[in-house]
Amino acid sequence: MRSPPRSHRLVLSACVLMLSVLSGCDDDSTPNPTPDAGAEDSGTPDSGPLEEPWDGGYTVLEERGDWLDRGRFAPCTFDSAGDPTTINCEDLSRFDLSRCSPDALAGLTPHGIHLSDLRGETLLPDGGTRISPNFASFMLHSDGGTDTLDGQPLNIRNTDGGTFFLSSSRTIRTRTTLTALAGCQVPSPGIITGCYARCVNGRFSQTGTFEAHRMPGRPGEPESSGGLRLISESPVALGDAADVYVTKDHAYVVSIYWRAGDNGGLTVFDVSDRAHPVFKTSISLPGDSSWNGVWARGDALYIAGNRSGVVVYDITDPGAPAYVRHLSAGEGGAHTVLVDGDRLYAMSPLGVTYVYDVSSPLAPSLLTIIALPEEFTFGSTHDAFAYEGRLYISNTFGGYSVVDVTDINNVRHLGQYVHGAYAHHSAVGTFAGRTIAFEGTEFNAAHLRVLDVTDPAHIVKIGEFRLSPVTSIHNMILRGNRLYIAWYHEGLRVLDVSNPTKPRQVAHYNTFRESDPGRTDNIFEGTYGVRVPGDGYVYLADSVRGLLILNEL
């Protein structure tokens, strides 16, 4: 079982409650974009050249949330009649599969990693049905490896002779959830649909249909497009790579840990020759080795430590970081860090942002602690982006908030945009004289929203970009009119946002390969971090493959 570190569990208390997913929520921040340099888009294939420049006009788009109800996925059902305490969710005979396609199921490849969109159907006392989103993932092997569902070993695997049936149990504290999936149809290569049932503590809880996508989720899509090329690849020495920062011709890759006995930490590469990075050192501190975000200023390296706060290293000798001190970020530690001018922002999952003066980079001093108004605190301060005197805070289920930090002694909350999803990360820039935020959410069906934040008291959505209903965005970088998005299983996606109302994919690079050692069925796998420092290269942190260097477009 992949057990998230303590501070991840703090962040995920709301995630588990609303999405029934147990995993980590990790992120970093982005440098300021170059100033001034919606419609949906499936993201494939890459778009052609833009016909006309954007004049600043737009139509306000309806907010529909991340998850879109696409109707039932399969014609099967689960018989939930009777006393809920006597219903066995692993009883295959309760699934009506009479309208299914056993021949298609028999032809499935007997291995692979799948992420699944679950459409729950709960009967209400008045006879109606409540439809709700949910999520499941599974990994099957044909070589004797451990098969899993939601990260847990399978109780049942029956995938022979036209039957596709999986079940597993997961216990969180005193709650044991049993999930059973019964396949029904194979509507297209790489996709399985069917029905599911869930029982909690031995009592029937919910049924519905599912659509499972095998990862990587775009059959036939090439490894790359738009001229992106892999220059080099370097595995990290510790944990799962989560973020990267490049300075002084060195790449600093921080890692989280998921597995018992593993340690995250810092791996340093000399990237003077981008085609041949040289490993310099790895650092892991006892009891404090889940490091999720990284930034630098001058000779100082700042690392977001999920347990103890911000870890400060001296990189005067860039290949041999020397420990300086810890900066407290409260009981929840620091989940992400961001440097803007002489300020260091450290975001705590407990819902506040610590602000430090780093005019002397190796001697930070606390300036203030930013807490959002009480009515906006349903969530946790996950990440932030600083732009033109404002701090744009991704506040998980509390929404996306804009704060005036021009006067750090008089911080003012200016406005908020709430979409009901998990506000995770953003990048902000100026287009046609308007301030535009590209805001990404996390968890299944996460997508990119384009928000006009020129007037923070009246934020409106003017564009969006969606890929898969089962994958998630992580981080992004805005560089001129190009938005580089680390999209977990979808790898790197590069969008032309010169017309923000119509983001268009112009290039991609797939980093996810199910054959890579260490891959699991976790929704948070693949490309975590992206940096585009302007040196002609793109730097990616892939959870398993480590540091990948591509050419910049």
C-alpha positions as CSV (number, residue, x, y, z in Angstrom):
1,M,0.0,0.0,0.0
2,R,1.2,3.5,-0.8
3,S,0.8,5.4,2.4
4,P,1.0,9.2,2.0
5,P,3.0,11.2,4.5
6,R,1.4,12.9,7.4
7,S,0.9,16.3,5.9
8,H,-0.5,14.8,2.7
9,R,-3.1,13.1,4.9
10,L,-4.0,16.5,6.4
11,V,-4.5,18.0,2.9
12,L,-6.5,14.9,1.8
13,S,-9.0,14.8,4.6
14,A,-11.4,16.8,2.4
15,C,-10.2,14.9,-0.7
16,V,-11.1,11.5,0.7
17,L,-14.5,12.8,2.0
18,M,-15.6,14.3,-1.4
19,L,-13.8,12.0,-3.9
20,S,-13.1,8.8,-2.1
21,V,-9.5,8.9,-3.2
22,L,-6.5,8.3,-0.9
23,S,-3.4,9.7,-2.4
24,G,-1.1,12.8,-2.2
25,C,-1.8,16.3,-3.6
26,D,1.5,17.8,-4.6
27,D,2.5,20.9,-6.4
28,D,4.9,23.7,-7.0
29,S,4.7,27.3,-8.2
30,T,5.7,29.0,-11.4
31,P,7.9,32.0,-12.2
32,N,6.3,35.1,-13.5
33,P,5.4,34.9,-17.2
34,T,6.4,37.4,-19.9
35,P,3.6,39.9,-19.9
36,D,1.6,40.6,-23.0
37,A,3.6,38.7,-25.4
38,G,-13.7,29.0,-23.6
39,A,-14.2,26.7,-25.8
40,E,-13.4,23.1,-25.1
41,D,-10.7,21.2,-27.0
42,S,-10.1,17.5,-26.9
43,G,-6.4,18.2,-27.1
44,T,-5.8,15.9,-30.1
45,P,-4.5,16.3,-32.6
46,D,-2.3,19.4,-32.3
47,S,-3.9,22.6,-33.6
48,G,-2.8,24.6,-36.6
49,P,-1.7,28.3,-36.6
50,L,-3.8,31.0,-35.0
51,E,-5.8,33.0,-37.6
52,E,-6.4,36.2,-35.7
53,P,-4.9,37.9,-32.6
54,W,-7.2,38.2,-29.6
55,D,-8.8,41.6,-29.2
56,G,-9.8,41.0,-25.5
57,G,-13.4,40.1,-26.2
58,Y,-15.1,37.0,-24.8
59,T,-18.3,35.3,-23.8
60,V,-18.7,34.4,-20.2
61,L,-18.8,30.6,-19.9
62,E,-21.0,28.6,-17.6
63,E,-19.2,26.9,-14.7
64,R,-20.0,23.2,-15.0
65,G,-17.4,21.8,-12.6
66,D,-14.8,19.2,-13.4
67,W,-16.9,16.1,-13.6
68,L,-19.4,16.1,-16.4
69,D,-22.3,13.6,-16.2
70,R,-22.1,11.6,-19.5
71,G,-24.9,9.2,-18.6
72,R,-24.7,5.5,-17.8
73,F,-21.5,3.9,-19.1
74,A,-22.9,0.4,-19.6
75,P,-26.2,-1.5,-19.9
76,C,-25.5,-3.7,-16.8
77,T,-27.0,-3.4,-13.3
78,F,-26.3,-4.6,-9.8
79,D,-29.2,-6.0,-7.7
80,S,-29.2,-4.1,-4.5
81,A,-32.6,-5.3,-3.3
82,G,-32.8,-6.5,0.3
83,D,-31.3,-5.8,3.7
84,P,-28.1,-3.8,3.0
85,T,-26.3,-5.7,5.8
86,T,-26.8,-9.0,3.9
87,I,-25.8,-7.8,0.4
88,N,-22.5,-9.2,-0.7
89,C,-20.8,-6.8,-3.2
90,E,-18.5,-9.6,-4.3
91,D,-21.5,-11.8,-5.4
92,L,-21.1,-11.8,-9.2
93,S,-24.5,-13.3,-9.5
94,R,-26.0,-10.0,-8.4
95,F,-24.7,-8.3,-11.5
96,D,-27.0,-8.5,-14.5
97,L,-24.5,-8.8,-17.4
98,S,-27.0,-10.2,-20.0
99,R,-26.6,-7.3,-22.4
100,C,-22.8,-7.3,-22.2
101,S,-20.1,-8.5,-24.7
102,P,-18.1,-11.5,-23.3
103,D,-16.3,-12.0,-26.6
104,A,-14.9,-8.4,-26.4
105,L,-13.9,-8.9,-22.8
106,A,-12.2,-12.2,-23.6
107,G,-10.0,-10.3,-26.1
108,L,-8.6,-7.9,-23.5
109,T,-4.9,-7.7,-22.8
110,P,-4.5,-9.4,-19.4
111,H,-2.3,-6.6,-17.9
112,G,-2.2,-2.8,-17.7
113,I,-2.8,0.2,-15.5
114,H,-6.4,1.7,-15.7
115,L,-8.0,4.8,-14.3
116,S,-11.7,4.7,-14.0
117,D,-14.6,7.2,-13.9
118,L,-17.3,6.0,-11.7
119,R,-20.9,7.3,-12.0
120,G,-22.6,6.5,-8.8
121,E,-26.3,5.9,-8.5
122,T,-27.8,6.2,-5.0
123,L,-31.5,5.5,-4.4
124,L,-33.2,8.3,-2.4
125,P,-36.1,7.8,0.1
126,D,-38.5,9.5,-2.2
127,G,-37.7,7.0,-5.0
128,G,-35.4,9.3,-6.9
129,T,-31.7,8.6,-7.8
130,R,-28.8,10.8,-6.8
131,I,-26.0,10.8,-9.4
132,S,-22.5,11.4,-8.0
133,P,-18.9,11.1,-9.3
134,N,-16.4,8.7,-7.9
135,F,-13.1,7.2,-8.9
136,A,-11.3,3.8,-9.0
137,S,-8.0,2.6,-10.4
138,F,-6.5,-0.9,-11.0
139,M,-3.3,-2.5,-12.2
140,L,-3.2,-6.0,-13.6
141,H,-0.2,-8.2,-14.4
142,S,0.4,-11.1,-16.6
143,D,3.8,-11.9,-15.2
144,G,2.9,-12.8,-11.6
145,G,3.1,-9.3,-10.2
146,T,0.7,-8.1,-7.5
147,D,-2.6,-7.0,-9.0
148,T,-4.3,-4.1,-7.2
149,L,-7.5,-2.1,-7.1
150,D,-7.3,1.3,-5.5
151,G,-3.8,0.5,-4.5
152,Q,-4.8,-2.6,-2.6
153,P,-4.2,-6.3,-3.5
154,L,-7.1,-7.9,-5.2
155,N,-9.5,-10.2,-3.3
156,I,-10.8,-11.5,-6.5
157,R,-9.5,-11.5,-10.1
158,N,-11.6,-13.4,-12.7
159,T,-10.6,-12.2,-16.1
160,D,-10.9,-15.5,-18.1
161,G,-13.4,-16.8,-20.6
162,G,-15.2,-13.5,-21.2
163,T,-15.6,-12.5,-17.6
164,F,-14.0,-9.4,-16.1
165,F,-14.5,-9.2,-12.4
166,L,-12.2,-7.5,-9.8
167,S,-12.6,-6.7,-6.1
168,S,-10.5,-5.3,-3.3
169,S,-10.9,-3.9,0.2
170,R,-9.3,-0.7,1.6
171,T,-9.4,0.3,5.3
172,I,-9.0,3.9,6.5
173,R,-9.1,4.1,10.3
174,T,-12.3,2.3,11.2
175,R,-13.9,2.4,7.7
176,T,-13.4,-0.6,5.3
177,T,-14.6,0.0,1.8
178,L,-15.0,-3.0,-0.6
179,T,-15.2,-2.2,-4.3
180,A,-16.2,-4.7,-7.0
181,L,-16.0,-4.0,-10.7
182,A,-17.8,-6.2,-13.3
183,G,-16.8,-5.5,-16.9
184,C,-19.4,-5.4,-19.6
185,Q,-18.2,-3.9,-22.8
186,V,-15.1,-2.7,-24.7
187,P,-16.4,0.3,-26.7
188,S,-13.0,1.2,-28.1
189,P,-9.4,0.1,-27.7
190,G,-8.1,0.8,-24.2
191,I,-11.5,1.4,-22.6
192,I,-13.6,-1.0,-20.5
193,T,-17.1,-0.2,-19.3
194,G,-19.2,-2.0,-16.7
195,C,-20.9,-1.8,-13.4
196,Y,-19.6,-1.6,-9.8
197,A,-20.8,-2.1,-6.3
198,R,-19.4,-0.7,-3.0
199,C,-19.9,-2.0,0.5
200,V,-18.7,-0.1,3.6
201,N,-18.1,-2.1,6.8
202,G,-20.0,-5.0,5.4
203,R,-23.1,-2.9,4.4
204,F,-24.1,-2.1,0.8
205,S,-23.4,1.5,0.1
206,Q,-23.6,2.3,-3.6
207,T,-23.8,1.0,-7.2
208,G,-23.3,2.5,-10.6
209,T,-21.4,2.2,-13.8
210,F,-17.7,2.8,-14.7
211,E,-15.5,3.6,-17.6
212,A,-11.9,2.5,-17.3
213,H,-9.1,3.9,-19.4
214,R,-5.8,2.1,-19.9
215,M,-2.8,4.4,-19.4
216,P,-1.3,6.1,-21.3
217,G,-4.8,6.9,-22.3
218,R,-4.6,7.8,-26.0
219,P,-4.1,4.7,-28.2
220,G,-2.1,5.5,-31.3
221,E,-0.8,8.9,-30.0
222,P,2.9,9.2,-30.7
223,E,5.4,9.7,-27.9
224,S,5.8,13.4,-28.8
225,S,4.6,16.0,-31.3
226,G,5.2,19.7,-32.2
227,G,9.0,19.3,-32.3
228,L,9.5,18.3,-28.6
229,R,12.5,16.0,-28.2
230,L,14.0,14.1,-25.3
231,I,17.5,15.4,-24.7
232,S,18.3,13.4,-21.6
233,E,16.8,11.3,-18.8
234,S,18.3,10.9,-15.3
235,P,16.7,8.8,-12.5
236,V,16.6,10.4,-9.0
237,A,18.3,8.7,-6.1
238,L,15.4,9.2,-3.7
239,G,11.6,8.6,-3.7
240,D,9.3,9.9,-6.4
241,A,10.3,13.0,-8.2
242,A,7.8,15.9,-7.6
243,D,9.5,19.2,-8.6
244,V,12.6,20.6,-10.2
245,Y,14.3,24.0,-10.1
246,V,17.2,25.0,-12.4
247,T,19.9,27.5,-11.5
248,K,23.7,27.8,-11.8
249,D,23.7,25.1,-14.4
250,H,22.3,22.6,-11.9
251,A,19.0,20.9,-11.6
252,Y,17.6,20.4,-8.1
253,V,15.0,17.7,-8.0
254,V,12.9,17.1,-4.9
255,S,11.1,13.9,-4.2
256,I,8.3,12.7,-2.0
257,Y,8.0,9.2,-0.6
258,W,5.1,6.9,-0.9
259,R,6.3,3.4,0.1
260,A,7.1,2.3,3.6
261,G,10.8,2.3,4.0
262,D,11.4,4.8,1.2
263,N,12.8,8.3,1.6
264,G,12.3,11.3,-0.5
265,G,14.7,14.2,-0.5
266,L,16.9,16.2,-2.9
267,T,18.9,14.9,-5.9
268,V,21.3,17.4,-7.6
269,F,22.5,17.2,-11.2
270,D,25.1,19.2,-13.0
271,V,23.3,20.0,-16.3
272,S,26.0,22.1,-17.9
273,D,25.8,19.6,-20.7
274,R,22.0,19.1,-21.0
275,A,22.5,15.9,-23.0
276,H,24.7,14.4,-20.3
277,P,23.6,15.4,-16.8
278,V,26.0,14.5,-14.1
279,F,24.8,13.3,-10.7
280,K,26.3,15.3,-7.9
281,T,24.7,14.3,-4.7
282,S,21.5,13.3,-2.9
283,I,20.3,14.5,0.5
284,S,17.7,13.1,2.8
285,L,17.1,14.2,6.4
286,P,16.0,11.7,9.1
287,G,12.3,12.1,9.8
288,D,12.0,14.9,7.3
289,S,12.3,13.5,3.8
290,S,9.1,14.1,1.9
291,W,10.0,17.2,-0.1
292,N,7.4,18.5,-2.5
293,G,8.4,21.9,-3.9
294,V,11.7,23.8,-4.6
295,W,12.8,27.3,-5.5
296,A,16.0,29.3,-5.4
297,R,17.2,32.9,-5.0
298,G,20.8,33.7,-5.2
299,D,22.9,31.3,-3.2
300,A,19.8,30.0,-1.3
301,L,17.7,26.9,-2.1
302,Y,14.3,26.7,-0.5
303,I,12.6,23.3,-0.2
304,A,9.0,22.7,0.9
305,G,9.1,20.0,3.6
306,N,5.9,18.3,4.2
307,R,6.7,17.7,7.9
308,S,8.9,20.6,9.2
309,G,8.4,23.6,6.9
310,V,10.9,25.2,4.6
311,V,14.4,23.7,4.5
312,V,17.1,26.3,3.5
313,Y,20.3,25.2,1.8
314,D,23.4,27.2,0.8
315,I,24.2,26.5,-2.9
316,T,27.3,28.7,-3.1
317,D,28.9,25.5,-4.3
318,P,25.9,24.4,-6.5
319,G,26.9,20.7,-6.6
320,A,27.2,20.4,-2.8
321,P,24.2,22.1,-1.0
322,A,25.0,22.9,2.7
323,Y,22.2,22.8,5.2
324,V,21.5,26.2,6.8
325,R,18.3,26.0,8.8
326,H,14.6,25.2,8.9
327,L,11.9,27.8,8.6
328,S,8.8,26.9,10.6
329,A,5.5,26.7,8.7
330,G,3.4,25.4,11.5
331,E,2.3,21.9,12.3
332,G,1.3,21.1,8.7
333,G,4.7,21.9,7.3
334,A,5.1,23.6,3.9
335,H,3.6,22.0,0.9
336,T,4.8,24.4,-1.8
337,V,7.1,27.4,-2.0
338,L,7.3,30.5,-4.3
339,V,9.8,33.3,-4.5
340,D,8.7,36.7,-5.9
341,G,11.3,39.4,-5.6
342,D,12.4,39.7,-2.0
343,R,9.6,37.6,-0.7
344,L,9.4,33.9,-0.1
345,Y,5.9,32.4,0.2
346,A,5.4,29.1,1.9
347,M,2.0,27.5,1.6
348,S,0.8,25.3,4.5
349,P,-1.9,22.7,4.1
350,L,-3.4,24.0,7.3
351,G,-4.8,26.9,5.3
352,V,-2.3,29.8,5.7
353,T,0.7,31.2,3.8
354,Y,3.9,32.2,5.6
355,V,5.7,35.2,4.0
356,Y,9.4,35.7,4.6
357,D,11.8,38.5,3.7
358,V,14.6,37.0,1.6
359,S,16.4,40.2,0.7
360,S,19.3,38.4,2.4
361,P,18.6,35.0,0.7
362,L,20.4,32.8,3.3
363,A,18.9,34.7,6.3
364,P,15.1,34.8,5.8
365,S,13.0,36.6,8.3
366,L,9.2,36.2,8.8
367,L,7.1,39.1,7.6
368,T,3.6,37.9,8.2
369,I,1.2,35.0,8.0
370,I,-1.7,35.3,5.5
371,A,-5.0,33.7,6.4
372,L,-8.0,33.9,4.1
373,P,-11.2,35.3,5.6
374,E,-13.2,32.7,7.6
375,E,-15.9,32.3,4.9
376,F,-13.2,31.2,2.4
377,T,-11.4,28.7,4.5
378,F,-13.1,25.4,3.5
379,G,-10.0,23.9,2.0
380,S,-6.3,24.3,2.5
381,T,-3.8,26.7,1.0
382,H,-2.3,24.4,-1.6
383,D,-0.3,26.7,-3.8
384,A,0.0,30.4,-4.9
385,F,1.2,32.5,-7.8
386,A,2.5,36.1,-7.4
387,Y,1.8,38.7,-10.1
388,E,1.8,42.5,-10.1
389,G,1.2,42.9,-6.4
390,R,-1.4,40.2,-6.0
391,L,-1.2,36.7,-4.7
392,Y,-3.4,34.1,-6.4
393,I,-4.1,31.4,-4.0
394,S,-5.3,27.9,-4.9
395,N,-7.3,27.0,-1.9
396,T,-8.4,23.4,-2.8
397,F,-12.1,23.0,-2.2
398,G,-12.3,26.6,-0.9
399,G,-11.8,28.0,-4.4
400,Y,-9.4,30.3,-6.1
401,S,-8.7,33.5,-4.2
402,V,-7.0,36.8,-5.1
403,V,-5.2,38.7,-2.3
404,D,-3.6,42.2,-2.5
405,V,-0.1,41.9,-1.1
406,T,1.3,45.3,-2.2
407,D,1.4,46.3,1.4
408,I,2.4,43.2,3.3
409,N,1.2,44.8,6.6
410,N,-2.2,45.4,5.1
411,V,-3.1,42.2,3.1
412,R,-6.6,42.4,1.6
413,H,-8.8,39.7,0.1
414,L,-10.0,41.0,-3.2
415,G,-12.2,38.2,-4.6
416,Q,-12.7,34.5,-5.1
417,Y,-13.8,32.1,-7.8
418,V,-15.5,28.8,-6.6
419,H,-16.0,25.9,-8.9
420,G,-16.5,23.1,-6.4
421,A,-13.4,21.2,-7.6
422,Y,-9.9,21.0,-6.1
423,A,-8.2,24.3,-6.9
424,H,-4.6,23.2,-7.2
425,H,-2.3,25.5,-9.2
426,S,-2.3,28.5,-11.6
427,A,-0.3,30.9,-13.7
428,V,-1.2,34.5,-14.4
429,G,-0.3,36.9,-17.2
430,T,-1.5,39.9,-19.2
431,F,-3.3,39.5,-22.6
432,A,-4.8,42.3,-24.6
433,G,-4.6,44.5,-21.5
434,R,-6.5,42.1,-19.3
435,T,-5.2,40.0,-16.4
436,I,-5.8,36.3,-17.2
437,A,-5.4,33.4,-14.9
438,F,-4.9,29.9,-16.1
439,E,-6.2,27.8,-13.2
440,G,-5.7,24.0,-13.0
441,T,-7.5,21.6,-10.7
442,E,-6.5,18.2,-9.5
443,F,-8.1,14.7,-9.3
444,N,-10.0,12.8,-12.1
445,A,-11.6,15.0,-14.8
446,A,-9.4,17.9,-13.7
447,H,-9.0,20.5,-16.5
448,L,-7.8,23.9,-17.3
449,R,-10.0,27.0,-16.7
450,V,-9.2,30.4,-18.1
451,L,-10.4,33.1,-15.8
452,D,-10.5,36.9,-16.4
453,V,-9.3,38.2,-13.0
454,T,-8.8,41.8,-14.1
455,D,-11.5,42.7,-11.5
456,P,-11.0,40.2,-8.7
457,A,-14.4,41.0,-7.2
458,H,-16.0,39.7,-10.4
459,I,-14.0,36.8,-11.8
460,V,-15.5,35.1,-14.8
461,K,-14.6,32.0,-16.8
462,I,-13.8,32.8,-20.5
463,G,-12.2,29.5,-21.7
464,E,-11.3,26.0,-20.8
465,F,-9.3,23.0,-22.0
466,R,-10.1,19.4,-21.2
467,L,-8.3,16.1,-21.9
468,S,-9.4,12.9,-20.3
469,P,-12.2,12.3,-17.8
470,V,-9.9,10.2,-15.6
471,T,-6.5,12.0,-15.5
472,S,-5.4,15.0,-13.5
473,I,-3.3,18.2,-14.0
474,H,-0.5,19.0,-11.6
475,N,1.7,22.1,-12.3
476,M,2.0,24.6,-15.1
477,I,4.4,27.3,-16.4
478,L,3.3,30.3,-18.5
479,R,6.0,31.5,-20.8
480,G,4.9,34.2,-23.2
481,N,1.9,32.8,-25.2
482,R,2.8,29.2,-24.4
483,L,1.4,27.3,-21.4
484,Y,3.4,24.2,-20.4
485,I,1.3,21.8,-18.3
486,A,2.5,18.9,-16.3
487,W,-0.5,16.6,-16.7
488,Y,0.4,13.5,-14.7
489,H,-0.4,10.5,-17.0
490,E,-0.8,12.8,-20.0
491,G,2.8,13.9,-19.7
492,L,3.7,17.4,-20.9
493,R,1.0,19.3,-22.8
494,V,1.9,22.6,-24.5
495,L,-0.9,25.0,-25.3
496,D,-0.9,28.2,-27.4
497,V,-2.9,30.6,-25.3
498,S,-2.4,33.7,-27.4
499,N,-6.1,33.7,-27.6
500,P,-7.0,32.8,-24.0
501,T,-10.6,32.0,-24.8
502,K,-9.4,29.2,-27.1
503,P,-6.4,27.3,-25.7
504,R,-5.0,25.1,-28.4
505,Q,-2.6,22.2,-27.9
506,V,0.5,22.6,-30.2
507,A,2.8,20.0,-28.7
508,H,3.1,17.2,-26.2
509,Y,5.5,14.7,-24.8
510,N,4.3,11.5,-23.1
511,T,6.5,10.5,-20.1
512,F,4.2,7.8,-18.7
513,R,5.0,4.2,-19.6
514,E,3.3,1.5,-17.7
515,S,6.4,-0.7,-18.1
516,D,8.6,1.6,-16.0
517,P,9.6,-0.1,-12.8
518,G,7.7,1.5,-9.9
519,R,4.5,2.4,-11.7
520,T,1.3,1.8,-9.7
521,D,-2.4,2.4,-10.2
522,N,-2.3,5.7,-8.3
523,I,-3.9,8.6,-10.1
524,F,-0.9,10.7,-9.1
525,E,1.7,9.2,-11.5
526,G,3.7,10.6,-14.3
527,T,4.7,14.2,-14.9
528,Y,4.6,16.2,-11.6
529,G,6.9,19.2,-12.2
530,V,7.8,21.5,-15.2
531,R,10.3,24.4,-15.4
532,V,11.1,26.5,-18.5
533,P,13.8,28.8,-17.3
534,G,14.6,30.4,-20.7
535,D,17.8,28.6,-21.4
536,G,16.4,26.7,-24.4
537,Y,15.2,23.6,-22.5
538,V,12.2,22.3,-20.7
539,Y,12.8,20.4,-17.4
540,L,10.3,17.8,-16.2
541,A,10.1,15.8,-13.0
542,D,8.4,12.4,-13.6
543,S,7.5,10.5,-10.5
544,V,9.3,7.3,-11.7
545,R,11.7,8.4,-14.5
546,G,13.2,11.3,-12.6
547,L,14.6,14.3,-14.5
548,L,13.8,14.6,-18.1
549,I,15.2,17.4,-20.2
550,L,13.5,18.4,-23.5
551,N,14.1,21.1,-26.0
552,E,12.1,24.3,-25.6
553,L,9.8,25.2,-28.4
